[in-house]
């Protein structure tokens, strides 16, 4: 005997899979790689340290 499939759940799963595929394509097209994010984070931290080091102490 064939397995019973809930069509509503199957339809939702198909929609979720399509959305996940589209999201993956968008991340690849528009997103940053892990190395780029790490580099940007390091640059921001370095800039913050430089700015903090250049501040004058309050009188």
Backbone torsions as a table, in degrees:
resi	resn	phi	psi	omega
1	UNK	NA	145.9	-177.5
2	UNK	-76.7	156.2	179.3
3	UNK	-79.1	137.4	-180.0
4	UNK	-80.6	132.2	-178.5
5	UNK	-119.8	130.6	174.9
6	UNK	-79.8	112.3	-174.6
7	UNK	-63.8	-34.2	179.4
8	UNK	-63.4	-45.1	179.9
9	UNK	-68.2	-37.3	178.4
10	UNK	-65.0	-40.8	179.1
11	UNK	-64.2	-42.5	179.2
12	UNK	-65.6	-40.4	179.0
13	UNK	-63.8	-40.3	178.5
14	UNK	-63.7	-42.0	179.1
15	UNK	-64.6	-43.2	178.5
16	UNK	-61.7	-41.7	-180.0
17	UNK	-64.1	-40.6	178.6
18	UNK	-65.6	-40.8	179.1
19	UNK	-65.9	-39.3	178.7
20	UNK	-65.6	-39.4	178.7
21	UNK	-64.5	-43.4	178.5
22	UNK	-64.3	-41.0	178.8
23	UNK	-62.9	-40.3	178.5
24	UNK	-63.5	-42.1	178.0
25	UNK	-63.3	-42.2	179.6
26	UNK	-66.0	-39.1	177.2
27	UNK	-62.8	-40.9	180.0
28	UNK	-68.0	-36.2	-176.5
29	UNK	-79.5	-41.8	-170.6
30	UNK	-113.4	-17.0	-172.5
31	UNK	-83.6	176.3	177.7
32	UNK	-102.9	150.0	175.0
33	UNK	-77.3	166.6	179.4
34	UNK	-59.9	-39.7	179.7
35	UNK	-65.3	-39.3	179.1
36	UNK	-66.3	-41.0	177.7
37	UNK	-63.0	-42.1	179.9
38	UNK	-63.7	-40.7	179.2
39	UNK	-65.3	-43.9	179.2
40	UNK	-63.6	-39.9	179.0
41	UNK	-64.2	-42.1	179.1
42	UNK	-64.8	-40.7	178.3
43	UNK	-63.9	-40.6	179.7
44	UNK	-65.6	-41.3	178.1
45	UNK	-64.8	-41.2	179.4
46	UNK	-64.1	-42.4	178.9
47	UNK	-64.3	-39.6	179.1
48	UNK	-65.7	-40.8	177.6
49	UNK	-64.2	-42.1	179.5
50	UNK	-62.9	-44.5	180.0
51	UNK	-64.9	-43.0	-179.7
52	UNK	-65.2	-38.0	179.7
53	UNK	-69.8	-23.1	-177.8
54	UNK	-90.2	-7.1	-178.6
55	UNK	-71.6	143.6	175.8
56	UNK	-85.3	148.6	178.7
57	UNK	-78.0	142.2	179.8
58	UNK	-68.3	146.3	-179.5
59	UNK	-85.9	NA	NA
